[in-house]
Amino acid sequence: MPTLRAQHLRELVLDLAALVWPTACVGCGAEDRDCCDVCLAALGELPAVHERELDGVPCFAGGSYEGPLRSVLVAFKHDGRVGFRRVLGAVLLDPLLSAIRCAARTEGGGPSAPLIVAMPSRPNGVRKRGYRHLEMLVTAALRGSRIPSLRLRALRTTRGRVGQVGLSASARERNARRIAVRHSARRLVRGRRVVLVDDIITTGASMRAAREALEHAGANVVAMVALCVAGRRDARGVPAKSRENP
């Protein structure tokens, strides 16, 4: 835990920075902080792990896609606020470790250390953003962790994939299937346990498609992880996401 002196020093630095670069909390709009202490505290008080199953595969999540978690993720993912990777990585850590431990207990599937595979973004999304946000979050979450794991960029989107927001349930399923295992990764995933990671799960269509692609290549997807879980917004199946998911 930071000492009281370190906390005071941090507040002083932030106060001085706010004089030069005025800012506001992405969660509540309070002045002088990118994310105020109240919103940071709310993120720190999220339940450690939300566990569910997706088609029989254990799925672990850090929280619901709402409140400060939603605001900070949108700022990180769409507005280039890469400094938020640390606080989001802290939210991702517990579900990710739970999934890695789950993978270690799974019988079969090769070496004990699982492969951690992040869901892919569309190429134009990566170009606009300038970074692969999920890979950055996984790195931030595992920094300092001694849990054995290996990370692999195993998946890619295929031609014609668009954002899921606004699509009907059937269109989401068709769109989600535009995903494949990278040719260079096929040999590496064969016979391996895989932990699949995404930022948001809504219907699970993308995760199902990724699992199917990986298992078709010979992998064993033993656990799934999401930073947060979103509900459906209305009868049309439009998810509660603020922007298009790349």
VENQUI-V960834 format. One record per helix or strand of 2 or more residues. SS is the DSSP state (@ for helix, = for strand). FROM is the first residue (numbers start at 0). TO is the last residue. If there is no record, write none. Layout:
ss=[SS;SS]
from=[FROM;FROM]
to=[TO;TO]
//
This chain:
ss=[@;@;=;=;@;@;=;@;@;=;=;@;=;@;=;@;=]
from=[3;36;49;56;66;81;114;122;132;149;154;168;178;182;192;204;219]
to=[19;43;53;63;77;104;117;128;141;150;156;175;180;188;200;215;228]
//
